[in-house]
Amino acid sequence: MSVKIVAYFASHRAALALGIALTLISAGSAAAYQGTPEQRRACTPDVYRLCAGEIPNVRAITACLQRKKGNLSPACRAAMDQNGY
């Protein structure tokens, strides 16, 4: 396998894990509110910028975003506020 193919799959695996993490970011139970696609998109850059080392651990990403709330983009901060964080 070439380096480009390996890098392609690695980056897509990380993106998938991030998508799952952000989908579940507000889930406390099966009936809990799931963030909208717009809310998840709002926080994706912040997760990569501030919490990349936590991917793919959903709880760790959520905790990281909460700890770094003062550094979040306005859109992600609004999404976190909407979800009660």
Rosetta blueprint (number, residue, H / E / L):
1 M L
2 S L
3 V H
4 K H
5 I H
6 V H
7 A H
8 Y H
9 F H
10 A H
11 S H
12 H H
13 R H
14 A H
15 A H
16 L H
17 A H
18 L H
19 G H
20 I H
21 A H
22 L H
23 T H
24 L H
25 I L
26 S L
27 A L
28 G L
29 S L
30 A L
31 A L
32 A L
33 Y L
34 Q L
35 G L
36 T L
37 P H
38 E H
39 Q H
40 R H
41 R H
42 A H
43 C H
44 T H
45 P H
46 D H
47 V H
48 Y H
49 R H
50 L H
51 C H
52 A H
53 G H
54 E H
55 I L
56 P L
57 N L
58 V H
59 R H
60 A H
61 I H
62 T H
63 A H
64 C H
65 L H
66 Q H
67 R H
68 K L
69 K H
70 G H
71 N H
72 L L
73 S L
74 P H
75 A H
76 C H
77 R H
78 A H
79 A H
80 M H
81 D H
82 Q H
83 N L
84 G L
85 Y L
